[in-house]
Amino acid sequence: MIKLWQGLLLAGTVSVLSVQAARAEEVGSEEVGESELPIHSSTSQPAPTATASEAEPVDESVIPIDVSTVRQIEAQPPATTVDEWVAQIEASLTQITDVRVEETDAGLQIVLETAEGELAAPTTQIVGNALVADIPNAVLALPEGDSFEAFGPAEGIALVSVTNEPGDQVRVAITGTDAPPVAEVNATGLAVTLGEVVAGAEDNAIQVVVTGEGDEGYNPSNASTATRTDTPIRDIPFSVQVVPQQVLEDRNVRTITEAVETVSGVVEDFVDNQPSNGARRIRGFRSFNAFRNGLRDLDGGGSVLPLGVVERVEVLKGPASFITGAIEPGGVINYVTKQPLSEPFYELGLEVGNFGRYEPRVDLSGPLTTDGDVLYRFIASYGYQDSFQDFANSEEVLIAPSLSFNIGDRTDLDIYYEYSRYFGDPLQTPVPLLSDGSLPDRDFYTGYPDFPENELFAHRAGYDLTYELSENWQIRNNFTFRYSENNRQQFFPISITDDRFLNFLAFDSEITEYNYTAGVNLVGEFDTGSITHRLLAGFDFSDIDENSVEDNVDLANVPPLDILNPDYDAFTGRPELNPFFPIETRRRLYGFYLQDQIAFTDSLKLLIGGRYDWLEQEQRAFLPDSTTAIFSQEQSDGAFSPRIGLVYQPSDTVSLYGSYSRSFNQVFGQNPDNEPFEPTRGTQYEVGVKADFLDGRLSATLAAYNLTQTNVLTPDSDPVLAARGFSEQVGEQRSRGIELDVTGEILPGWNITAAYALTDTEVTEDNSIPSNEGNRFENVPTHQASLWTTYEIKEGDLEGLGFGLGLFYVGERQGDLANTFQVGDYLRTDAALYYRRNRFNAALNFRNLFDIDYISSVSFGSRLQVERGDPFTISGSVSWEF
């Protein structure tokens, strides 16, 4: 056994590190200060190019090197003469069976254990910021693979790598963040300590930065949604799933609903036929909400959300009032946006497909100043598409600039603006489910096409300000603003005659919404004896103002539509509309929260926290074209939502956890006493196991939960009062189930994300007549499963060629809460073919490969409003990065 004291690993030998050139901020006679570089996703920027050339050994003085020389180490020949080569072959190879990295007061000690025999003395050299030790006549034979990597094992050391090299030698590479380590050969091996930075070092000295989740492909290791801090998923005592950028790109998803199809326990509830609008079911309960970088964004499906700005999607399952106060108990979907990059990145892309689809797009990013303290990103796209339904079409516009400022050593500021627009002329519509369970022809349009159209646009702007109080404490302030308008004209089917003739209500509505959300929090780490704490304390608020103006049509003005033989010319132009009562709604939410992530030992961790919220809501209705209010209702509520979870890790690859959490949401209704109702409460108990396989390349989460919502409104038990619209707060609904999610890399180039959910939902208490007790929730299948897998060739003439296959199964579902009708199960097959090489990307994506006709969801519990899945869809895309 030989012990090597060492510092940092060579960046060029590790795929999950990104090598970046950074200019030193100060050049003095004694030292150069460390450059601070932001963490970013390597999938969102071009990889740095490097030129392989022979590296010449240099003396032990520390020198910075150009980026192009990073790959020099890989080009070092194992032998320089034929005699040396023959001697290596003839020598017996010593097997290295274990590698350990141990931190010491002086630096690091790398222990290489052998099966038998002694290792030969290494030869060392310094190349740039890297110390390289080559051990001849040796082979690395670890049980878990043929290479070893340790990231950031000590301060000033980014990476330690041990790899097999040609010529029967093992290479130990250590790269310093600011300077190469200094080597001294002694009787026990090689002692390595950190070197000093040379005064007057070149500006383009190598810096090594561990990048974000994008570098981890299909298997991100961290998430921020569950704890409001960047936390390893294995340390979170809740089920949280991340859909990374690579999966979004490989599947070519276009909406948030499509993005979460690979997550267990999440299914479509109803879709508003606008990008990312509508609702989803998470663990059985409806969720309208979507969050942007942890702040409330979509609230009730009233705004368009373009996927072009999304870096990844995180799903936290179960009660999440700790994150954002008033919310349904199923969970939250948080989308994390793309940020400006520190390296120049330019991408031009074009997508075309059937149904007349085309979408050009551009994504530009990089530094605006020579010192890299100001970064920018600009994303823009325009998309147009027809529909499989007659007449329907849509167009989408996105413009999204953003800036990042490095203000001194401790302050960072990110600002953004975003404009998005969706226009449907006319809008794609739901269709009726006939009494025999059949659907109209695929091209059937529900309504008369001259009148309906829909324009929805949104302006978003905000900032995120972070200030480091010290090495362990940080304060953050963020703010987001959204203004949106939804202008819609639509026919709404209300009944069917003889299972053939549809009768309509028509309406023209305009909804405007202002949404202000802001927060401030403090995050710090400290120790109490041997116990480590990460403390989070904060306050946030949301102010949501919504104005709704709607005109309804006299039913006599719209003739019935024959489903079997539609005459779309029977009604043209604009129907006569009758003004309806304008409604104003204002919601204010205030919340304080406190959380402590406690590590008793490396294997035992506790998360405990709570949040108290105040919620005020006011709703008023006015006479048409008047400021006279005919109805006004105000309600204020407060609630405390606790959460606690324990994680036990018996090994480095297994986490066992259990947790308890609660949520609340405000409800409005009428009762005979004219008293406000209490908020609904969600309560969940969850246990699970998280495990890593294949050296951490593959991860799995298995969770079991019991989730109950109480204080649900039901019709009054007195039929007379129920007929007058009065309610009682005695309802209870329960969901319990088992979920399995598996993500990661099985073999080099072979990725997978798979999920299965068994969801058992039941109405446990109800006053409806007839009662719904014992019924299942609508749109929630008992069984749901998905599989998406890709394989990409990594070498040879076909390097960069990849294939993808997806299977998505949704079981039979109830169409309404009364369980009066059901919709069948379906299995949809998707596929992909792509080629990625030298910053050129081309792909063909196929959705619904076998063109099955299926119902994806039911809207509003009405068999006249079922959402039909898209037929066979093909899209081709090309992009260039430069």
Residue pairs with C-beta under 8 A, 6 or more apart in sequence:
1 111
1 112
1 113
1 114
1 119
2 112
2 118
2 119
2 135
2 188
2 189
2 190
3 109
3 110
3 111
3 112
3 188
3 189
4 109
4 110
4 111
4 112
4 122
4 133
4 172
4 189
4 190
4 191
4 192
5 104
5 106
5 107
5 108
5 109
5 110
5 189
5 190
5 191
5 192
5 193
6 107
6 108
6 109
6 110
6 131
6 133
6 157
6 160
6 172
6 174
6 181
6 190
6 192
7 107
7 108
7 131
7 154
7 156
7 157
7 174
7 175
7 176
7 180
7 181
7 192
7 193
7 194
8 129
8 130
8 131
8 156
8 157
8 158
8 159
8 160
8 174
8 175
8 176
8 177
8 181
8 208
9 130
9 149
9 150
9 157
9 158
9 159
9 160
9 161
9 173
9 174
9 175
10 70
10 73
10 127
10 130
10 132
10 159
10 161
10 173
10 174
10 175
11 17
11 18
11 19
11 70
11 130
11 158
11 159
11 175
11 206
11 208
12 19
12 50
12 70
12 71
12 73
12 74
13 73
13 74
13 161
13 163
13 173
14 149
14 159
14 161
15 215
16 151
16 210
16 211
16 215
16 216
17 151
17 158
17 159
17 208
17 209
17 210
17 211
17 215
18 40
18 42
18 47
18 48
18 209
18 211
18 215
19 48
19 50
19 67
19 70
19 206
19 207
19 208
20 37
20 48
20 207
20 208
20 209
20 342
20 343
21 48
21 66
21 67
21 204
21 205
21 206
21 207
22 35
22 37
22 205
22 207
22 372
23 35
23 203
23 204
23 370
23 371
23 372
24 32
24 33
24 35
24 201
24 203
24 205
25 32
25 33
25 35
25 371
26 32
26 33
27 199
27 200
27 201
28 199
29 199
30 199
31 196
31 197
31 199
32 178
32 197
32 198
32 199
32 201
32 205
34 177
34 178
35 207
36 406
36 409
37 207
37 209
37 342
37 372
38 339
38 342
38 375
38 404
38 406
38 412
39 209
39 210
39 211
39 212
40 211
40 212
40 214
40 339
40 341
40 342
41 211
41 212
41 213
41 214
41 215
41 245
41 311
41 338
42 211
42 214
42 215
43 214
43 215
43 245
43 246
43 249
44 214
44 245
44 311
44 338
44 341
44 345
44 363
44 365
45 341
45 343
45 345
45 365
46 343
46 344
46 345
46 839
46 881
46 882
48 67
48 343
49 68
50 67
50 68
50 69
50 70
50 71
51 68
51 69
51 71
52 71
52 72
52 74
52 75
53 68
53 69
53 71
53 72
53 75
54 72
54 75
54 76
54 77
55 69
55 72
55 73
55 75
55 76
55 125
55 127
57 125
57 126
57 127
58 125
58 126
58 127
59 126
60 126
60 182
60 183
60 195
61 198
62 126
62 129
62 179
62 180
62 195
62 196
62 197
62 198
62 201
63 128
63 198
63 201
63 202
64 128
64 129
64 198
64 201
64 202
64 204
64 205
64 206
65 127
65 128
65 129
65 202
65 205
65 206
66 202
66 204
67 204
67 206
69 127
69 128
70 128
70 206
72 127
72 128
73 127
73 130
73 132
73 171
73 173
76 125
76 132
76 134
77 167
78 85
78 88
78 134
78 136
78 165
78 166
78 167
78 168
78 169
79 85
79 88
79 167
85 167
88 136
88 137
88 167
88 168
88 169
89 168
91 136
91 137
91 168
92 117
92 137
93 137
93 138
93 139
93 168
94 114
94 115
94 116
94 117
94 118
94 119
94 120
94 137
94 138
94 139
95 114
95 115
95 116
95 138
95 139
95 141
96 112
96 113
96 114
96 119
96 138
96 139
96 140
96 141
96 142
96 162
96 170
97 113
97 114
97 115
97 141
97 142
97 143
98 111
98 112
98 113
98 142
99 110
99 111
99 112
99 113
99 140
99 142
99 148
99 162
100 110
100 111
100 113
101 108
101 109
101 110
101 111
101 150
101 153
101 160
102 108
102 109
102 110
102 111
103 109
103 153
103 154
106 191
106 193
107 154
107 157
107 181
107 192
107 193
107 194
108 153
108 154
108 157
108 160
108 174
108 192
110 160
110 162
110 172
112 119
112 135
112 162
112 170
112 172
115 141
119 135
119 138
120 135
120 136
120 137
120 138
121 185
122 133
122 134
122 135
122 172
122 185
122 189
122 190
123 133
123 134
123 136
124 131
124 132
124 133
124 134
124 183
124 185
124 190
125 131
125 132
126 132
126 180
126 183
127 180
128 175
128 180
128 206
129 175
129 176
129 177
129 178
129 179
129 180
129 205
129 206
129 208
130 173
130 174
130 175
130 176
130 180
131 173
131 174
131 175
131 176
131 180
131 181
131 182
131 183
131 192
132 171
132 172
132 173
132 174
133 171
133 172
133 173
133 174
133 183
133 190
134 165
134 169
134 170
134 171
134 172
135 169
135 170
135 171
135 172
136 167
136 168
136 169
137 168
137 169
138 168
138 169
138 170
139 164
139 168
139 170
140 146
140 147
140 148
140 162
140 163
140 164
140 170
142 148
144 695
145 695
146 163
146 164
147 161
147 162
147 163
147 164
148 160
148 161
148 162
148 163
149 159
149 160
149 161
150 159
150 160
150 161
151 158
151 159
151 210
152 158
152 159
152 210
153 159
153 160
156 176
156 177
156 178
156 194
157 174
157 175
157 176
157 177
157 181
157 194
158 175
158 176
158 177
158 208
158 209
158 210
159 174
159 175
159 208
160 172
160 173
160 174
161 171
161 172
161 173
161 174
162 170
162 171
162 172
162 173
163 170
163 171
163 173
164 170
164 171
165 171
174 181
174 192
175 206
175 208
176 194
176 195
177 207
177 208
178 197
178 205
179 194
179 195
179 196
179 197
179 198
180 195
181 192
181 193
181 194
181 195
182 192
182 193
182 194
182 195
183 190
183 191
183 192
184 190
184 191
184 192
185 191
213 220
213 221
213 222
213 242
213 244
213 245
213 312
214 244
214 245
214 246
214 311
214 312
216 244
217 244
217 246
217 744
217 745
217 751
218 244
218 246
218 247
218 743
218 744
218 745
218 751
218 752
218 753
219 696
219 697
219 698
219 699
219 743
219 744
219 745
220 233
220 242
220 244
220 312
221 232
221 233
221 234
221 696
221 699
222 230
222 231
222 232
222 233
223 230
223 231
223 233
223 236
223 240
223 242
223 314
224 230
224 231
224 294
224 314
224 334
224 336
225 240
225 291
225 294
225 314
225 315
225 316
225 323
225 332
225 334
226 236
226 238
226 240
226 316
226 323
227 236
227 536
227 595
227 597
227 607
228 294
228 323
228 521
228 536
228 538
228 593
228 595
229 523
229 534
229 536
229 597
231 597
233 240
233 242
233 690
233 699
233 701
234 647
234 649
234 655
234 690
234 692
234 699
235 597
235 605
235 647
235 655
236 607
236 645
236 647
236 657
237 607
237 645
237 646
237 647
237 657
237 658
237 659
237 686
238 316
238 317
238 318
238 645
238 657
238 659
238 661
238 686
239 316
239 317
239 318
239 686
239 688
239 701
239 703
239 705
239 739
239 741
240 314
240 315
240 316
240 317
241 263
241 264
241 314
241 315
241 317
241 701
241 741
241 743
242 312
242 313
242 314
242 315
243 259
243 260
243 262
243 263
243 312
243 313
243 314
243 315
244 312
245 311
245 312
246 751
247 262
247 753
247 788
248 259
248 307
248 310
248 312
248 313
250 751
250 788
250 790
250 802
250 804
250 832
250 834
251 258
251 262
251 788
251 804
251 806
251 830
251 832
251 845
252 351
252 832
252 843
252 845
252 875
252 877
253 259
253 261
253 307
254 275
254 307
255 275
255 276
255 305
255 307
256 276
256 280
256 290
256 305
256 307
256 310
256 313
256 333
256 335
257 268
257 271
257 276
257 278
257 280
259 307
259 310
259 313
260 266
260 280
260 313
260 315
260 333
261 786
261 808
262 753
262 755
262 786
262 788
263 315
263 741
263 755
264 739
264 740
264 741
264 755
264 756
264 757
264 784
264 786
265 282
265 283
265 317
265 737
265 739
265 757
265 759
265 784
266 280
266 281
266 282
266 315
266 331
266 333
267 280
267 281
267 779
267 780
267 781
267 784
267 810
267 857
268 278
268 280
268 281
268 779
268 856
268 857
268 867
269 278
269 279
269 280
269 281
269 286
269 287
269 779
269 857
270 278
270 279
270 779
270 857
270 858
270 859
270 860
270 865
270 867
271 277
271 278
271 856
271 857
271 859
271 867
272 278
272 301
273 424
273 427
273 428
273 429
274 304
274 422
274 424
274 427
274 454
274 456
275 304
275 305
275 306
275 307
275 396
275 422
276 290
276 298
276 304
276 305
276 306
276 307
277 298
277 301
277 302
277 303
277 304
277 305
277 456
278 301
279 286
279 287
279 288
279 301
280 286
280 287
280 333
281 287
281 330
281 777
281 779
281 780
282 315
282 317
282 330
282 331
282 332
282 333
283 317
283 318
283 329
283 330
283 331
283 705
283 707
283 735
283 737
283 759
284 330
284 707
284 733
284 735
284 737
284 759
284 761
284 777
284 780
285 328
285 329
285 330
285 331
285 682
285 707
285 709
285 733
285 735
285 777
286 328
286 330
287 327
287 328
287 330
287 331
287 332
287 333
288 298
288 299
288 300
288 301
288 328
289 296
289 298
289 299
289 300
289 324
289 327
289 328
289 332
289 333
290 297
290 298
290 305
290 333
290 334
290 335
291 297
291 298
291 323
291 324
291 332
291 333
291 334
291 335
292 334
292 335
292 337
292 460
292 480
293 334
293 335
293 336
293 337
293 464
293 478
293 480
294 323
294 334
294 478
295 324
295 462
295 478
295 480
295 517
295 519
295 540
296 324
296 515
296 517
296 542
297 303
297 305
297 460
297 480
297 482
297 515
297 517
298 305
299 513
299 515
299 544
302 484
302 486
302 511
302 513
302 546
303 456
303 458
303 482
303 484
303 486
303 513
304 396
304 420
304 421
304 422
304 456
304 457
304 458
304 484
305 335
305 420
306 381
306 396
306 398
306 400
306 420
308 361
308 379
308 381
308 398
308 400
309 337
309 338
309 379
309 398
309 400
309 418
310 335
310 336
310 337
310 338
311 336
311 337
311 338
311 339
312 335
312 336
313 333
313 334
313 335
313 336
314 333
314 334
314 335
314 336
315 331
315 332
315 333
315 334
316 323
316 331
316 332
316 334
317 330
317 331
317 703
317 705
317 739
318 329
318 330
318 331
318 659
318 661
318 684
318 686
318 705
318 707
319 329
319 331
319 641
319 643
319 661
319 662
319 663
319 682
319 683
319 684
319 707
320 327
320 331
320 332
320 661
320 663
321 327
321 611
321 613
321 639
321 641
321 662
321 663
321 664
321 682
322 593
322 595
322 609
322 610
322 611
322 641
322 643
322 661
323 332
324 332
324 540
324 542
324 591
325 542
325 589
325 591
325 611
325 613
325 615
325 641
325 664
326 589
326 613
326 615
326 664
326 665
326 666
326 679
327 663
327 665
328 663
328 665
328 682
328 709
329 663
329 682
329 683
329 684
329 707
329 709
330 707
330 735
337 402
337 416
338 363
338 377
338 379
339 377
339 402
339 404
339 414
340 365
340 366
340 375
340 376
340 377
340 402
340 403
340 404
340 414
341 365
341 366
341 375
341 377
342 366
342 367
342 372
342 375
343 366
344 365
344 366
344 367
345 363
345 364
345 365
345 366
345 881
346 363
346 364
346 365
346 366
346 881
346 882
347 362
347 363
347 364
347 879
347 880
347 881
347 882
348 360
348 361
348 362
348 879
348 880
349 360
349 361
349 362
349 363
349 841
349 877
349 878
349 879
349 880
350 358
350 359
350 360
350 361
350 877
350 878
350 879
351 357
351 358
351 359
351 360
351 361
351 383
351 875
351 876
351 877
352 358
352 359
352 875
352 876
352 877
353 385
353 873
353 874
353 875
353 876
354 872
354 873
354 874
354 875
355 385
355 386
355 387
355 388
355 873
356 384
356 385
356 386
356 393
357 383
357 384
357 385
357 386
357 875
358 383
358 384
359 381
359 382
359 383
359 384
359 396
360 381
360 382
361 379
361 380
361 381
361 382
362 378
362 379
362 380
362 381
363 377
363 378
363 379
364 376
364 377
364 378
364 379
365 375
365 376
365 377
365 378
366 375
366 376
367 374
367 375
367 376
368 374
368 375
368 376
368 403
372 406
373 405
373 406
373 407
374 403
374 404
374 405
374 406
375 403
375 404
376 401
376 402
376 403
376 404
377 400
377 401
377 402
377 403
378 400
378 401
378 402
379 398
379 399
379 400
379 401
380 398
380 399
380 400
381 396
381 397
381 398
382 395
382 396
382 397
382 398
383 395
383 396
383 397
384 393
384 394
384 395
384 396
385 393
385 394
385 395
386 392
386 393
387 393
387 394
387 428
388 442
388 443
388 870
388 871
389 428
389 429
389 442
389 443
389 444
389 445
390 443
390 444
390 445
390 449
390 568
391 426
391 445
391 449
391 568
392 424
392 426
392 427
392 428
392 429
392 445
393 424
393 425
393 426
394 422
394 423
394 424
394 425
394 427
394 428
395 422
395 423
396 420
396 421
396 422
396 423
397 419
397 420
397 421
398 418
398 419
398 420
399 418
399 419
399 420
400 416
400 417
400 418
400 419
401 416
401 417
402 414
402 415
402 416
402 417
403 414
403 415
403 416
404 412
404 413
404 414
405 412
405 413
405 414
405 415
406 412
407 413
409 468
410 467
410 468
410 469
411 465
411 466
411 467
411 468
412 465
412 466
413 463
413 464
413 465
413 466
414 463
414 464
414 465
415 461
415 462
415 463
415 464
416 460
416 461
416 462
416 463
417 459
417 460
417 461
418 458
418 459
418 460
418 461
419 457
419 458
419 459
419 460
420 457
420 458
420 460
421 455
421 456
421 457
421 458
422 454
422 455
422 456
422 457
423 453
423 454
423 455
423 456
424 453
424 454
424 455
425 453
425 454
426 445
426 447
426 449
426 451
426 452
426 453
426 454
427 452
427 453
427 454
427 488
427 490
429 445
429 446
429 447
429 452
429 490
429 491
430 446
430 859
430 864
430 865
430 866
430 867
430 868
431 439
431 440
431 444
431 446
431 866
431 868
432 439
432 440
432 446
432 493
432 496
432 502
432 563
432 863
432 864
432 865
432 866
433 439
433 815
433 821
433 823
433 855
433 858
433 863
433 864
433 866
434 440
434 499
434 563
435 499
436 499
437 824
439 853
439 855
439 866
439 868
440 563
442 853
442 868
442 871
444 563
444 566
445 566
445 568
446 491
446 493
446 502
446 561
447 490
447 491
447 493
447 504
447 561
448 491
448 558
448 561
448 568
448 570
448 571
448 572
449 568
450 571
450 572
450 573
450 574
451 489
451 491
451 506
451 571
451 573
451 574
451 575
452 488
452 489
452 490
452 491
453 488
453 489
454 486
454 487
454 488
454 489
454 490
455 485
455 486
455 487
455 488
456 484
456 485
456 486
456 487
456 488
457 484
457 485
458 482
458 483
458 484
458 485
459 481
459 482
459 483
459 484
460 480
460 481
460 482
461 480
461 481
462 478
462 479
462 480
462 481
463 478
463 479
464 476
464 477
464 478
465 476
465 477
465 478
466 474
466 475
466 476
467 474
467 475
467 476
468 474
469 475
469 524
472 524
472 525
472 526
473 522
473 523
473 524
473 525
474 522
474 523
474 524
475 520
475 521
475 522
475 523
476 520
476 521
476 522
476 523
477 518
477 519
477 520
478 518
478 519
478 520
479 516
479 517
479 518
479 519
480 515
480 516
480 517
480 518
481 514
481 515
481 516
481 517
482 513
482 514
482 515
483 512
483 513
483 514
483 515
484 512
484 513
484 515
485 510
485 511
485 512
485 513
486 509
486 510
486 511
486 512
486 513
487 509
487 510
487 511
488 507
488 508
488 509
488 510
489 506
489 507
489 508
489 509
490 506
490 507
491 504
491 505
491 506
491 558
492 504
492 505
492 506
492 507
493 502
493 503
493 504
493 505
493 864
493 865
494 503
494 504
494 505
494 864
495 502
495 503
495 864
496 502
496 503
496 864
497 503
497 560
500 562
500 563
500 564
501 560
501 561
501 562
501 563
502 560
502 561
502 563
502 864
503 555
503 558
503 560
504 555
504 558
504 560
504 561
505 552
505 553
505 555
505 558
506 552
506 553
506 557
506 558
506 575
506 577
507 550
507 551
507 552
507 553
507 577
507 580
508 550
508 551
508 577
509 548
509 549
509 550
509 551
510 548
510 549
510 550
511 546
511 547
511 548
511 549
512 546
512 547
513 544
513 545
513 546
513 547
514 543
514 544
514 545
514 546
515 542
515 543
515 544
515 545
516 542
516 543
516 544
517 540
517 541
517 542
517 543
518 540
518 541
519 538
519 539
519 540
519 541
520 538
520 539
520 540
521 536
521 537
521 538
521 539
521 540
522 535
522 536
522 537
522 538
523 534
523 535
523 536
524 534
524 535
525 532
525 533
525 534
525 535
526 532
526 533
526 535
527 533
530 601
531 598
531 599
531 600
532 598
532 599
533 596
533 597
533 598
533 599
534 596
534 597
535 594
535 595
535 596
535 597
536 593
536 594
536 595
536 596
536 597
536 609
537 593
537 594
537 595
538 592
538 593
539 590
539 591
539 592
539 593
540 590
540 591
540 593
541 588
541 589
541 590
541 591
542 587
542 588
542 589
543 586
543 587
543 588
544 585
544 586
544 587
544 588
545 584
545 585
545 586
546 584
546 585
546 586
547 582
547 583
547 584
547 585
548 582
548 583
548 584
548 585
549 580
549 582
550 580
550 582
551 577
551 578
551 579
551 580
552 577
552 578
552 580
553 575
553 576
553 577
553 578
554 575
554 576
554 578
557 575
557 576
558 571
558 575
559 570
559 571
561 567
561 570
579 624
579 625
580 624
581 621
581 622
581 623
581 624
581 630
581 631
582 621
582 622
582 624
583 619
583 620
583 621
583 622
584 618
584 619
584 620
584 621
584 622
585 617
585 618
585 619
586 617
586 618
586 619
587 615
587 616
587 617
588 614
588 615
588 616
588 617
589 613
589 614
589 615
590 613
590 614
590 615
591 611
591 612
591 613
591 614
592 611
592 612
593 609
593 610
593 611
593 612
594 609
594 610
594 611
595 607
595 608
595 609
595 610
596 606
596 607
596 608
596 609
597 605
597 606
597 607
598 605
598 606
598 607
598 608
599 605
600 606
602 649
603 648
603 649
603 650
604 646
604 647
604 648
604 649
605 646
605 647
605 648
605 649
606 644
606 645
606 646
606 647
607 643
607 644
607 645
607 646
607 647
607 659
608 643
608 644
608 645
609 642
609 643
609 644
610 640
610 641
610 642
610 643
611 640
611 641
612 638
612 639
612 640
612 641
613 638
613 639
613 641
613 664
614 636
614 637
614 638
615 636
615 637
615 638
615 666
615 679
616 634
616 635
616 636
617 634
617 635
617 636
617 666
617 668
618 632
618 633
618 634
618 635
619 631
619 632
619 633
619 634
619 668
620 629
620 631
620 632
620 633
621 629
621 630
621 631
621 632
622 628
622 629
622 630
623 630
633 668
635 666
635 668
635 676
637 664
637 666
637 676
637 678
637 679
639 664
639 679
639 681
641 661
641 662
641 663
641 664
642 660
642 661
642 662
643 659
643 660
643 661
643 662
644 659
644 660
644 661
645 657
645 658
645 659
645 660
645 661
646 657
646 658
646 659
647 655
647 656
647 657
648 655
648 656
648 657
649 655
649 656
650 656
652 692
653 691
653 692
653 693
653 696
654 689
654 690
654 691
654 692
655 689
655 690
655 691
656 688
656 689
657 686
657 687
657 688
657 689
657 690
658 685
658 686
658 687
658 688
659 684
659 685
659 686
659 687
660 683
660 684
660 685
660 686
661 683
661 684
661 686
662 681
662 682
662 683
662 684
663 681
663 682
664 679
664 680
664 681
664 682
665 679
665 680
665 682
666 679
667 677
667 679
667 680
667 711
667 713
667 729
668 677
669 677
669 713
669 727
669 729
670 725
670 726
670 727
671 677
671 716
671 726
671 727
671 728
671 729
672 716
672 721
672 726
677 711
677 713
677 727
677 729
678 711
678 729
679 711
680 709
680 710
680 711
680 712
681 709
681 710
681 711
682 707
682 708
682 709
683 707
683 708
683 710
684 705
684 706
684 707
684 708
685 705
685 706
686 703
686 704
686 705
686 706
687 703
687 704
687 705
688 701
688 702
688 703
688 704
689 701
689 702
690 699
690 700
690 701
690 702
691 699
691 700
692 698
692 699
693 699
693 700
693 744
694 744
694 745
694 746
697 744
697 745
697 746
698 742
698 743
698 744
698 745
698 746
698 752
699 742
699 743
699 744
700 740
700 741
700 742
700 743
701 739
701 740
701 741
702 738
702 739
702 740
703 738
703 739
703 740
704 736
704 737
704 738
704 739
705 735
705 736
705 737
705 739
706 734
706 736
707 734
707 735
707 736
708 732
708 733
708 734
708 735
708 764
709 732
709 733
709 734
710 731
710 732
711 729
711 731
712 729
712 730
712 731
712 732
712 733
712 765
713 727
713 728
713 729
713 731
714 727
714 728
714 729
714 730
714 731
714 765
714 766
714 767
714 768
715 722
715 726
715 727
715 728
715 767
715 768
715 769
716 722
716 726
716 727
716 728
716 767
717 728
717 767
718 726
719 769
722 769
728 767
730 765
730 767
731 763
731 765
731 766
731 767
732 763
732 764
732 765
732 766
733 761
733 762
733 763
733 764
733 777
734 761
734 762
734 764
735 759
735 760
735 761
735 762
735 777
735 780
736 760
737 757
737 758
737 759
737 760
738 757
738 758
739 755
739 756
739 757
739 758
740 754
740 755
740 756
740 757
741 753
741 754
741 755
742 752
742 753
742 754
742 755
743 752
743 753
743 754
744 751
744 752
745 751
745 752
746 752
748 794
749 791
749 792
749 793
749 794
749 802
750 789
750 790
750 791
751 789
751 790
751 791
752 787
752 788
752 789
752 790
753 786
753 787
753 788
753 789
754 785
754 786
754 787
754 788
754 789
755 784
755 785
755 786
755 787
756 783
756 784
756 785
757 783
757 784
757 785
758 782
758 783
759 780
759 781
759 782
759 784
760 782
761 776
761 777
761 780
762 774
762 775
762 776
763 772
763 773
763 774
763 775
763 776
763 777
763 817
764 773
765 773
766 772
766 773
766 775
768 818
770 818
772 817
772 818
772 819
775 814
775 817
775 818
775 819
776 782
776 814
776 819
777 814
777 817
778 813
778 814
778 815
778 816
778 817
778 858
778 861
779 813
779 814
779 815
779 857
779 858
780 813
780 814
781 810
781 811
781 812
781 813
781 825
782 811
782 812
783 809
783 811
784 809
784 810
784 811
785 807
785 808
785 809
786 806
786 807
786 808
786 809
787 805
787 806
787 807
787 808
788 804
788 805
788 806
788 807
788 830
789 804
789 805
789 806
790 802
790 803
790 804
790 805
790 832
791 802
791 803
792 800
792 801
792 802
792 803
792 834
792 836
793 799
793 800
793 801
793 802
799 837
800 835
800 836
800 837
801 834
801 835
802 832
802 833
802 834
802 835
802 836
803 831
803 832
803 833
803 834
804 830
804 831
804 832
804 833
804 834
805 829
805 830
805 831
805 832
806 829
806 830
806 831
806 832
807 827
807 828
807 829
807 830
808 827
808 828
808 829
808 830
809 825
809 826
809 827
809 828
810 825
810 826
810 856
811 825
812 822
812 823
812 824
812 825
813 822
813 823
813 858
814 821
814 822
815 821
815 822
815 823
815 858
815 861
815 863
815 866
816 858
816 861
816 862
816 863
817 861
818 861
821 863
823 855
823 858
823 866
824 854
824 855
826 852
826 854
826 855
826 869
827 852
828 847
828 848
828 852
828 854
828 869
829 848
829 849
829 850
830 845
830 846
830 847
830 848
830 849
831 845
831 846
831 849
832 843
832 844
832 845
832 846
833 843
833 844
834 841
834 842
834 843
834 844
835 841
835 842
835 843
836 842
839 880
839 881
839 882
840 878
840 879
840 880
840 881
841 877
841 878
841 879
841 880
841 881
842 876
842 877
842 878
842 879
843 876
843 877
843 878
844 874
844 875
844 876
845 874
845 875
845 876
845 877
846 872
846 873
846 874
847 870
847 872
847 873
847 874
848 869
848 870
848 871
848 872
848 873
849 872
850 872
851 871
851 872
852 869
853 868
853 869
853 871
854 868
854 869
855 866
855 867
855 868
855 869
856 867
856 868
856 869
857 866
857 867
858 865
858 866
858 867
859 865
859 866
859 867
